[in-house]
Amino acid sequence: MKAGVKARVAAATALDAVVGDGKSLDWALAQSDESLALNDRSMMRMLCYGCLRNHWQLRAQLMQLLDRPLKKRDRIIESLLIVGIFQLSDTRVPDHAAVSATVEASRALRRPKMAGLVNAVLRNFVRRNIARLDPTNDEARYNHPQWLIERLRADWPDHWQQIVAANNAQAPMWLRVNPRFDTAEKYQQTHEIEGTLVAGMEQALRLKEPRSVDDLPGFLEGQVSVQDGAAQIAAPWLLAKGVGKVLDACAAPGGKTGQLLELMSDEAKLTAIDSDEKRLTGIRENLARLGLAATVLAADASNTEDWWDGESFDQILLDAPCSATGVIRRHPDIKLLRRESDIAALATLQERILDSLWSLLNPGGRLLYVTCSVLAEENDGVIRRFLAKQDDAAEDRVLHAYNIRDLMVEKAPGFQVLPGTEGLDGFYFACLEKASEKDSR
Ligand SMILES: C[S@@+](CC[C@H](N)C(=O)[O-])C[C@H]1O[C@@H](n2cnc3c(N)ncnc32)[C@H](O)[C@@H]1O
Protein backbone atom coordinates (compact mmCIF):
# COMPACT_ATOMS: atom_id res chain seq x y z
CA MET A 1 0.00 0.00 0.00
CA LYS A 2 1.33 3.49 -0.94
CA ALA A 3 2.61 5.78 1.81
CA GLY A 4 -0.25 7.59 3.50
CA VAL A 5 -2.99 5.31 2.16
CA LYS A 6 -3.05 3.29 5.38
CA ALA A 7 -3.53 6.50 7.36
CA ARG A 8 -6.57 7.45 5.22
CA VAL A 9 -8.05 3.97 5.57
CA ALA A 10 -7.55 4.05 9.34
CA ALA A 11 -8.97 7.59 9.63
CA ALA A 12 -12.09 6.72 7.62
CA THR A 13 -12.59 3.55 9.69
CA ALA A 14 -12.21 5.43 12.98
CA LEU A 15 -14.57 8.21 11.86
CA ASP A 16 -17.12 5.66 10.76
CA ALA A 17 -16.96 4.05 14.21
CA VAL A 18 -17.54 7.43 15.93
CA VAL A 19 -20.12 8.95 13.58
CA GLY A 20 -21.91 5.75 12.56
CA ASP A 21 -21.59 3.50 15.61
CA GLY A 22 -21.31 6.04 18.42
CA LYS A 23 -17.90 4.80 19.62
CA SER A 24 -15.55 7.19 21.39
CA LEU A 25 -12.65 8.62 19.41
CA ASP A 26 -10.16 7.23 21.96
CA TRP A 27 -11.59 3.75 21.41
CA ALA A 28 -11.57 4.13 17.64
CA LEU A 29 -7.97 5.38 17.54
CA ALA A 30 -6.80 2.56 19.76
CA GLN A 31 -8.18 -0.02 17.29
CA SER A 32 -5.60 0.80 14.61
CA ASP A 33 -2.75 2.41 16.55
CA GLU A 34 -0.75 -0.80 16.82
CA SER A 35 -0.88 -1.65 13.13
CA LEU A 36 0.34 1.75 11.92
CA ALA A 37 3.84 3.15 11.53
CA LEU A 38 4.47 6.33 13.55
CA ASN A 39 4.03 8.63 10.53
CA ASP A 40 0.73 7.06 9.53
CA ARG A 41 -0.43 7.13 13.13
CA SER A 42 0.09 10.86 13.51
CA MET A 43 -1.46 11.48 10.07
CA MET A 44 -4.52 9.40 11.07
CA ARG A 45 -4.88 11.34 14.32
CA MET A 46 -4.59 14.70 12.57
CA LEU A 47 -7.26 13.62 10.07
CA CYS A 48 -9.65 12.28 12.71
CA TYR A 49 -9.40 15.31 15.00
CA GLY A 50 -9.76 17.70 12.05
CA CYS A 51 -12.73 15.86 10.54
CA LEU A 52 -14.57 15.77 13.89
CA ARG A 53 -13.78 19.42 14.70
CA ASN A 54 -15.20 20.43 11.31
CA HIS A 55 -17.81 17.68 11.03
CA TRP A 56 -20.90 19.74 10.12
CA GLN A 57 -19.14 21.99 7.66
CA LEU A 58 -17.45 19.06 5.88
CA ARG A 59 -20.73 17.16 5.65
CA ALA A 60 -22.56 20.18 4.25
CA GLN A 61 -19.83 20.53 1.63
CA LEU A 62 -20.02 16.85 0.75
CA MET A 63 -23.79 17.05 0.32
CA GLN A 64 -23.32 19.78 -2.29
CA LEU A 65 -21.18 17.38 -4.31
CA LEU A 66 -23.32 14.26 -4.22
CA ASP A 67 -26.32 13.86 -6.53
CA ARG A 68 -27.99 11.69 -3.92
CA PRO A 69 -26.96 10.41 -0.47
CA LEU A 70 -24.80 7.28 -0.46
CA LYS A 71 -26.39 3.95 0.43
CA LYS A 72 -26.18 2.80 4.05
CA ARG A 73 -23.73 0.03 3.14
CA ASP A 74 -21.37 2.69 1.72
CA ARG A 75 -21.20 4.61 4.99
CA ILE A 76 -17.45 4.03 5.16
CA ILE A 77 -17.05 5.79 1.79
CA GLU A 78 -18.90 8.80 3.17
CA SER A 79 -16.34 8.93 5.98
CA LEU A 80 -13.52 8.54 3.47
CA LEU A 81 -14.91 11.42 1.38
CA ILE A 82 -15.02 13.60 4.52
CA VAL A 83 -11.37 12.68 5.14
CA GLY A 84 -10.61 13.65 1.54
CA ILE A 85 -12.44 16.98 1.72
CA PHE A 86 -10.78 17.86 5.01
CA GLN A 87 -7.34 17.32 3.46
CA LEU A 88 -8.25 19.58 0.54
CA SER A 89 -9.75 22.36 2.64
CA ASP A 90 -7.74 22.46 5.84
CA THR A 91 -4.34 20.80 5.44
CA ARG A 92 -1.13 21.44 3.58
CA VAL A 93 -1.31 18.09 1.79
CA PRO A 94 -0.99 18.94 -1.93
CA ASP A 95 -4.34 18.47 -3.72
CA HIS A 96 -3.09 15.80 -6.14
CA ALA A 97 -1.57 13.73 -3.29
CA ALA A 98 -4.75 14.06 -1.20
CA VAL A 99 -6.94 12.94 -4.09
CA SER A 100 -4.79 10.02 -5.21
CA ALA A 101 -4.19 8.64 -1.67
CA THR A 102 -7.90 8.91 -0.86
CA VAL A 103 -8.95 7.20 -4.11
CA GLU A 104 -6.39 4.47 -3.39
CA ALA A 105 -7.85 4.15 0.11
CA SER A 106 -11.28 3.35 -1.35
CA ARG A 107 -9.69 0.34 -3.07
CA ALA A 108 -7.90 -0.66 0.14
CA LEU A 109 -11.30 -0.54 1.86
CA ARG A 110 -12.42 -3.10 -0.74
CA ARG A 111 -14.74 -0.67 -2.51
CA PRO A 112 -12.95 -0.53 -5.91
CA LYS A 113 -16.24 0.37 -7.62
CA MET A 114 -16.44 3.56 -5.55
CA ALA A 115 -12.97 4.76 -6.60
CA GLY A 116 -14.42 6.67 -9.58
CA LEU A 117 -16.97 8.45 -7.39
CA VAL A 118 -14.33 9.38 -4.79
CA ASN A 119 -12.09 10.75 -7.53
CA ALA A 120 -14.92 12.76 -9.12
CA VAL A 121 -16.21 14.22 -5.83
CA LEU A 122 -12.77 15.34 -4.66
CA ARG A 123 -11.84 16.84 -8.04
CA ASN A 124 -15.16 18.65 -8.12
CA PHE A 125 -14.51 20.00 -4.65
CA VAL A 126 -11.33 21.65 -5.90
CA ARG A 127 -12.74 22.76 -9.27
CA ARG A 128 -15.90 24.34 -7.82
CA ASN A 129 -13.96 25.96 -4.99
CA ILE A 130 -16.48 24.61 -2.50
CA ALA A 131 -14.23 25.49 0.46
CA ARG A 132 -14.94 29.17 -0.24
CA LEU A 133 -18.74 28.89 -0.03
CA ASP A 134 -20.37 30.35 3.07
CA PRO A 135 -21.91 27.79 5.43
CA THR A 136 -25.66 27.61 5.00
CA ASN A 137 -26.74 27.01 8.62
CA ASP A 138 -25.51 27.44 12.20
CA GLU A 139 -24.39 23.84 12.59
CA ALA A 140 -22.11 24.14 9.55
CA ARG A 141 -21.02 27.66 10.52
CA TYR A 142 -20.06 26.80 14.11
CA ASN A 143 -19.40 23.07 13.74
CA HIS A 144 -21.53 22.19 16.77
CA PRO A 145 -24.91 20.40 17.02
CA GLN A 146 -27.87 22.77 17.09
CA TRP A 147 -28.94 21.84 20.63
CA LEU A 148 -25.50 22.68 22.00
CA ILE A 149 -25.30 25.99 20.11
CA GLU A 150 -28.66 26.93 21.65
CA ARG A 151 -27.57 25.90 25.15
CA LEU A 152 -24.34 27.85 24.87
CA ARG A 153 -26.18 30.91 23.56
CA ALA A 154 -28.65 30.73 26.46
CA ASP A 155 -26.03 30.08 29.17
CA TRP A 156 -23.32 32.38 27.79
CA PRO A 157 -24.96 35.22 25.82
CA ASP A 158 -21.72 37.25 25.83
CA HIS A 159 -19.25 34.40 25.47
CA TRP A 160 -20.84 31.63 23.39
CA GLN A 161 -18.98 32.45 20.17
CA GLN A 162 -15.68 32.53 22.04
CA ILE A 163 -16.52 29.12 23.57
CA VAL A 164 -17.47 27.62 20.21
CA ALA A 165 -14.26 28.91 18.59
CA ALA A 166 -12.14 27.54 21.46
CA ASN A 167 -13.90 24.16 21.22
CA ASN A 168 -12.88 23.92 17.56
CA ALA A 169 -9.25 24.89 18.15
CA GLN A 170 -6.33 22.62 19.04
CA ALA A 171 -5.55 22.42 22.77
CA PRO A 172 -2.02 23.10 24.02
CA MET A 173 -0.14 20.62 26.20
CA TRP A 174 0.27 21.63 29.86
CA LEU A 175 2.66 20.35 32.48
CA ARG A 176 2.30 20.27 36.23
CA VAL A 177 5.63 20.45 37.98
CA ASN A 178 5.72 18.56 41.28
CA PRO A 179 6.22 21.18 44.04
CA ARG A 180 8.25 18.62 46.01
CA PHE A 181 10.93 19.13 43.33
CA ASP A 182 10.57 22.59 41.81
CA THR A 183 8.41 25.43 40.62
CA ALA A 184 7.36 25.48 36.96
CA GLU A 185 9.63 28.48 36.41
CA LYS A 186 12.73 26.67 37.72
CA TYR A 187 11.86 23.49 35.82
CA GLN A 188 11.48 25.48 32.62
CA GLN A 189 14.78 27.28 33.13
CA THR A 190 16.73 24.17 34.12
CA HIS A 191 15.57 22.19 31.10
CA GLU A 192 15.27 25.10 28.65
CA ILE A 193 11.71 24.25 27.71
CA GLU A 194 9.79 26.63 25.46
CA GLY A 195 6.49 27.51 27.10
CA THR A 196 4.47 30.07 29.04
CA LEU A 197 4.01 30.51 32.80
CA VAL A 198 0.68 31.78 34.14
CA ALA A 199 0.54 34.27 37.02
CA GLY A 200 -0.98 32.68 40.12
CA MET A 201 -0.23 29.11 39.01
CA GLU A 202 3.31 28.38 40.20
CA GLN A 203 3.36 24.73 39.13
CA ALA A 204 1.82 25.07 35.65
CA LEU A 205 3.63 25.40 32.34
CA ARG A 206 1.92 25.69 28.96
CA LEU A 207 4.19 24.20 26.29
CA LYS A 208 4.79 25.96 22.98
CA GLU A 209 4.73 22.60 21.22
CA PRO A 210 3.38 19.28 22.48
CA ARG A 211 5.98 16.61 23.11
CA SER A 212 6.07 12.96 24.04
CA VAL A 213 6.32 12.23 27.77
CA ASP A 214 9.50 10.25 26.93
CA ASP A 215 11.07 13.66 26.14
CA LEU A 216 10.03 15.24 29.43
CA PRO A 217 12.94 15.48 31.88
CA GLY A 218 12.01 13.85 35.18
CA PHE A 219 8.68 12.41 33.97
CA LEU A 220 9.47 8.85 34.99
CA GLU A 221 10.75 10.08 38.36
CA GLY A 222 7.48 11.92 39.06
CA GLN A 223 8.96 15.42 38.82
CA VAL A 224 6.44 16.43 36.21
CA SER A 225 3.01 15.31 34.99
CA VAL A 226 0.81 16.15 32.02
CA GLN A 227 -2.33 18.00 33.17
CA ASP A 228 -4.28 20.93 31.81
CA GLY A 229 -3.74 24.16 33.73
CA ALA A 230 -7.41 24.53 34.67
CA ALA A 231 -7.48 21.02 36.16
CA GLN A 232 -4.51 22.10 38.31
CA ILE A 233 -6.60 24.76 40.03
CA ALA A 234 -8.64 22.23 42.05
CA ALA A 235 -6.17 20.61 44.46
CA PRO A 236 -4.55 23.75 45.95
CA TRP A 237 -7.99 25.36 46.26
CA LEU A 238 -9.41 22.41 48.22
CA LEU A 239 -6.40 22.31 50.56
CA ALA A 240 -6.03 26.10 50.93
CA LYS A 241 -7.32 26.20 54.53
CA GLY A 242 -5.49 23.15 55.85
CA VAL A 243 -5.17 19.43 55.23
CA GLY A 244 -6.93 16.69 57.16
CA LYS A 245 -8.38 13.40 55.99
CA VAL A 246 -9.05 13.82 52.27
CA LEU A 247 -11.46 12.05 49.89
CA ASP A 248 -11.01 12.23 46.12
CA ALA A 249 -14.46 11.02 45.16
CA CYS A 250 -14.37 10.55 41.37
CA ALA A 251 -10.68 10.07 41.04
CA ALA A 252 -9.77 8.09 37.93
CA PRO A 253 -7.39 8.31 36.16
CA GLY A 254 -5.85 10.12 39.11
CA GLY A 255 -4.58 13.43 37.72
CA LYS A 256 -5.93 15.40 40.67
CA THR A 257 -5.21 12.58 43.15
CA GLY A 258 -1.52 12.86 42.31
CA GLN A 259 -1.56 16.63 42.68
CA LEU A 260 -3.38 16.46 46.04
CA LEU A 261 -0.74 14.05 47.35
CA GLU A 262 2.11 16.22 46.06
CA LEU A 263 0.69 19.03 48.21
CA MET A 264 0.01 16.89 51.30
CA SER A 265 2.55 15.70 53.86
CA ASP A 266 3.50 12.02 53.78
CA GLU A 267 1.54 11.40 56.99
CA ALA A 268 -1.74 12.86 55.69
CA LYS A 269 -4.33 10.36 54.48
CA LEU A 270 -6.09 10.34 51.14
CA THR A 271 -8.76 7.95 49.89
CA ALA A 272 -9.34 7.87 46.13
CA ILE A 273 -12.48 6.18 44.80
CA ASP A 274 -13.99 5.66 41.39
CA SER A 275 -16.98 3.57 40.36
CA ASP A 276 -15.22 2.28 37.24
CA GLU A 277 -12.93 -0.46 38.49
CA LYS A 278 -10.94 -0.65 35.22
CA ARG A 279 -10.03 3.02 35.49
CA LEU A 280 -8.43 2.48 38.91
CA THR A 281 -5.35 1.12 37.10
CA GLY A 282 -4.75 4.68 35.86
CA ILE A 283 -4.72 5.99 39.45
CA ARG A 284 -2.38 3.24 40.60
CA GLU A 285 0.04 3.82 37.71
CA ASN A 286 0.03 7.58 38.31
CA LEU A 287 0.76 7.18 42.00
CA ALA A 288 3.48 4.58 41.40
CA ARG A 289 5.26 6.98 39.02
CA LEU A 290 4.96 9.82 41.54
CA GLY A 291 6.10 7.57 44.39
CA LEU A 292 3.03 8.54 46.45
CA ALA A 293 0.45 6.43 48.27
CA ALA A 294 -3.31 6.54 48.81
CA THR A 295 -6.12 4.13 49.63
CA VAL A 296 -7.64 3.34 46.22
CA LEU A 297 -11.12 1.79 46.07
CA ALA A 298 -13.69 0.84 43.46
CA ALA A 299 -16.74 2.52 44.98
CA ASP A 300 -19.91 4.37 44.06
CA ALA A 301 -19.86 7.89 45.48
CA SER A 302 -23.65 8.07 45.32
CA ASN A 303 -24.05 4.98 47.48
CA THR A 304 -21.73 5.39 50.47
CA GLU A 305 -23.29 2.59 52.54
CA ASP A 306 -21.48 0.01 50.44
CA TRP A 307 -17.93 1.19 51.16
CA TRP A 308 -17.65 3.96 53.74
CA ASP A 309 -15.97 2.92 57.02
CA GLY A 310 -17.74 5.60 59.08
CA GLU A 311 -14.72 7.93 59.47
CA SER A 312 -15.58 11.39 58.16
CA PHE A 313 -13.42 13.50 55.86
CA ASP A 314 -12.13 17.05 56.27
CA GLN A 315 -11.76 17.80 52.57
CA ILE A 316 -13.64 16.22 49.68
CA LEU A 317 -12.90 16.71 46.01
CA LEU A 318 -15.92 15.95 43.85
CA ASP A 319 -14.67 16.03 40.26
CA ALA A 320 -18.08 14.99 39.03
CA PRO A 321 -18.94 12.94 35.94
CA CYS A 322 -20.25 15.50 33.43
CA SER A 323 -20.92 16.32 29.78
CA ALA A 324 -17.24 17.29 29.28
CA THR A 325 -18.41 20.25 27.19
CA GLY A 326 -15.44 22.23 28.56
CA VAL A 327 -12.91 19.86 26.99
CA ILE A 328 -14.37 19.47 23.49
CA ARG A 329 -11.12 20.74 21.96
CA ARG A 330 -9.39 17.64 23.38
CA HIS A 331 -12.33 15.32 22.64
CA PRO A 332 -14.16 16.62 19.54
CA ASP A 333 -16.22 13.41 19.40
CA ILE A 334 -18.21 14.78 22.36
CA LYS A 335 -20.03 17.06 19.92
CA LEU A 336 -21.38 13.99 18.13
CA LEU A 337 -21.82 11.56 20.99
CA ARG A 338 -23.49 13.74 23.61
CA ARG A 339 -27.29 14.13 23.44
CA GLU A 340 -29.28 17.00 24.93
CA SER A 341 -31.18 14.55 27.13
CA ASP A 342 -27.85 13.51 28.74
CA ILE A 343 -27.55 16.85 30.47
CA ALA A 344 -30.57 16.52 32.78
CA ALA A 345 -29.57 12.94 33.58
CA LEU A 346 -26.04 14.08 34.46
CA ALA A 347 -27.34 16.89 36.66
CA THR A 348 -29.48 14.35 38.56
CA LEU A 349 -26.45 12.10 39.07
CA GLN A 350 -24.26 15.04 40.14
CA GLU A 351 -26.85 16.10 42.71
CA ARG A 352 -27.18 12.56 44.02
CA ILE A 353 -23.41 12.22 44.47
CA LEU A 354 -23.18 15.64 46.13
CA ASP A 355 -26.01 14.80 48.56
CA SER A 356 -24.45 11.55 49.66
CA LEU A 357 -20.89 12.89 49.98
CA TRP A 358 -22.05 15.83 52.09
CA SER A 359 -22.89 13.50 54.96
CA LEU A 360 -19.29 12.19 54.90
CA LEU A 361 -17.85 15.66 55.49
CA ASN A 362 -16.81 16.76 58.99
CA PRO A 363 -18.32 19.99 60.40
CA GLY A 364 -16.01 22.82 59.33
CA GLY A 365 -14.85 20.72 56.34
CA ARG A 366 -14.63 21.76 52.67
CA LEU A 367 -15.99 20.17 49.53
CA LEU A 368 -14.84 21.41 46.14
CA TYR A 369 -17.32 20.66 43.37
CA VAL A 370 -15.64 20.55 39.96
CA THR A 371 -16.82 19.77 36.44
CA CYS A 372 -15.24 20.10 33.01
CA SER A 373 -18.61 21.33 31.73
CA VAL A 374 -19.61 24.82 30.61
CA LEU A 375 -23.35 24.17 30.97
CA ALA A 376 -25.23 25.95 33.76
CA GLU A 377 -27.52 22.98 34.44
CA GLU A 378 -24.56 20.86 35.59
CA ASN A 379 -22.73 23.69 37.33
CA ASP A 380 -24.33 26.64 39.15
CA GLY A 381 -27.72 24.91 38.66
CA VAL A 382 -26.64 21.91 40.76
CA ILE A 383 -24.93 24.01 43.42
CA ARG A 384 -27.77 26.54 43.70
CA ARG A 385 -30.30 23.77 44.33
CA PHE A 386 -27.96 22.12 46.82
CA LEU A 387 -27.38 25.32 48.80
CA ALA A 388 -31.12 26.01 48.87
CA LYS A 389 -31.89 22.71 50.58
CA GLN A 390 -28.76 22.20 52.73
CA ASP A 391 -28.85 24.45 55.80
CA ASP A 392 -25.32 23.60 56.95
CA ALA A 393 -23.70 24.42 53.57
CA ALA A 394 -22.30 27.77 52.46
CA GLU A 395 -20.13 28.80 49.55
CA ASP A 396 -16.59 30.01 50.24
CA ARG A 397 -15.82 32.53 47.50
CA VAL A 398 -12.25 33.27 48.63
CA LEU A 399 -9.85 31.96 46.00
CA HIS A 400 -6.62 30.37 47.21
CA ALA A 401 -4.49 32.51 44.88
CA TYR A 402 -5.63 36.00 44.05
CA ASN A 403 -4.35 36.00 40.47
CA ILE A 404 -6.46 33.12 39.29
CA ARG A 405 -9.55 35.31 39.69
CA ASP A 406 -8.51 36.92 36.39
CA LEU A 407 -8.87 33.54 34.68
CA MET A 408 -12.44 33.00 35.88
CA VAL A 409 -15.87 34.27 35.09
CA GLU A 410 -17.80 34.77 38.31
CA LYS A 411 -20.96 32.69 38.55
CA ALA A 412 -23.45 32.75 41.37
CA PRO A 413 -22.59 30.36 42.89
CA GLY A 414 -19.16 29.22 41.71
CA PHE A 415 -16.61 30.26 39.13
CA GLN A 416 -16.10 29.23 35.51
CA VAL A 417 -12.90 29.02 33.52
CA LEU A 418 -13.96 29.24 29.89
CA PRO A 419 -12.14 27.03 27.37
CA GLY A 420 -9.34 28.87 25.61
CA THR A 421 -8.76 31.45 28.39
CA GLU A 422 -4.92 31.50 28.62
CA GLY A 423 -5.05 28.22 26.69
CA LEU A 424 -6.95 26.50 29.54
CA ASP A 425 -9.69 23.87 29.40
CA GLY A 426 -13.21 24.82 30.48
CA PHE A 427 -13.80 24.01 34.16
CA TYR A 428 -16.38 24.97 36.78
CA PHE A 429 -15.54 25.21 40.50
CA ALA A 430 -17.66 25.80 43.59
CA CYS A 431 -16.16 25.52 47.07
CA LEU A 432 -18.65 24.56 49.77
CA GLU A 433 -18.05 24.66 53.51
CA LYS A 434 -19.95 22.77 56.18
CA ALA A 435 -20.96 24.77 59.23
CA SER A 436 -18.78 23.92 62.22
CA GLU A 437 -20.51 22.49 65.32
CA LYS A 438 -20.00 25.88 67.01
CA ASP A 439 -21.81 27.65 64.11
CA SER A 440 -24.74 25.31 64.18
CA ARG A 441 -25.31 25.61 67.95
C1 LIG B 1 -14.07 13.83 35.38
S1 LIG B 1 -13.63 12.18 35.64
C2 LIG B 1 -12.48 12.32 36.95
C3 LIG B 1 -11.10 12.80 36.56
C4 LIG B 1 -10.11 12.72 37.72
N1 LIG B 1 -10.58 13.41 38.90
C5 LIG B 1 -8.73 13.25 37.34
O1 LIG B 1 -8.40 14.37 37.69
O2 LIG B 1 -7.97 12.52 36.71
C6 LIG B 1 -15.04 11.57 36.45
C7 LIG B 1 -14.88 10.19 37.02
O3 LIG B 1 -16.06 9.90 37.77
C8 LIG B 1 -16.24 8.50 37.77
N2 LIG B 1 -17.62 8.26 38.26
C9 LIG B 1 -18.80 8.35 37.58
N3 LIG B 1 -19.84 8.06 38.40
C10 LIG B 1 -19.31 7.80 39.61
C11 LIG B 1 -19.86 7.43 40.87
N4 LIG B 1 -21.18 7.29 41.05
N5 LIG B 1 -19.01 7.21 41.92
C12 LIG B 1 -17.66 7.34 41.76
N6 LIG B 1 -17.10 7.67 40.58
C13 LIG B 1 -17.90 7.91 39.54
C14 LIG B 1 -15.95 8.12 36.34
O4 LIG B 1 -15.63 6.74 36.25
C15 LIG B 1 -14.77 9.04 36.02
O5 LIG B 1 -13.56 8.37 36.20
PDBQT file of the ligand as one rigid body, heavy atoms in Angstrom, charges set to zero:
ROOT
HETATM    1  C1  LIG A 501     -14.070  13.828  35.381  1.00  0.00    +0.000 C 
HETATM    2  S1  LIG A 501     -13.628  12.183  35.638  1.00  0.00    +0.000 S 
HETATM    3  C2  LIG A 501     -12.481  12.320  36.952  1.00  0.00    +0.000 C 
HETATM    4  C3  LIG A 501     -11.098  12.805  36.558  1.00  0.00    +0.000 C 
HETATM    5  C4  LIG A 501     -10.109  12.720  37.716  1.00  0.00    +0.000 C 
HETATM    6  N1  LIG A 501     -10.575  13.405  38.898  1.00  0.00    +0.000 N 
HETATM    7  C5  LIG A 501      -8.733  13.254  37.344  1.00  0.00    +0.000 C 
HETATM    8  O1  LIG A 501      -8.398  14.373  37.690  1.00  0.00    +0.000 OA
HETATM    9  O2  LIG A 501      -7.972  12.521  36.712  1.00  0.00    +0.000 OA
HETATM   10  C6  LIG A 501     -15.041  11.567  36.445  1.00  0.00    +0.000 C 
HETATM   11  C7  LIG A 501     -14.885  10.185  37.018  1.00  0.00    +0.000 C 
HETATM   12  O3  LIG A 501     -16.057   9.902  37.771  1.00  0.00    +0.000 OA
HETATM   13  C8  LIG A 501     -16.245   8.505  37.775  1.00  0.00    +0.000 C 
HETATM   14  N2  LIG A 501     -17.624   8.256  38.257  1.00  0.00    +0.000 N 
HETATM   15  C9  LIG A 501     -18.797   8.348  37.580  1.00  0.00    +0.000 A 
HETATM   16  N3  LIG A 501     -19.838   8.060  38.404  1.00  0.00    +0.000 NA
HETATM   17  C10 LIG A 501     -19.306   7.801  39.614  1.00  0.00    +0.000 A 
HETATM   18  C11 LIG A 501     -19.857   7.428  40.874  1.00  0.00    +0.000 A 
HETATM   19  N4  LIG A 501     -21.179   7.291  41.051  1.00  0.00    +0.000 N 
HETATM   20  N5  LIG A 501     -19.007   7.211  41.923  1.00  0.00    +0.000 NA
HETATM   21  C12 LIG A 501     -17.665   7.340  41.760  1.00  0.00    +0.000 A 
HETATM   22  N6  LIG A 501     -17.096   7.673  40.579  1.00  0.00    +0.000 NA
HETATM   23  C13 LIG A 501     -17.897   7.911  39.538  1.00  0.00    +0.000 A 
HETATM   24  C14 LIG A 501     -15.953   8.122  36.343  1.00  0.00    +0.000 C 
HETATM   25  O4  LIG A 501     -15.628   6.742  36.253  1.00  0.00    +0.000 OA
HETATM   26  C15 LIG A 501     -14.770   9.040  36.020  1.00  0.00    +0.000 C 
HETATM   27  O5  LIG A 501     -13.557   8.370  36.204  1.00  0.00    +0.000 OA
ENDROOT
TORSDOF 0
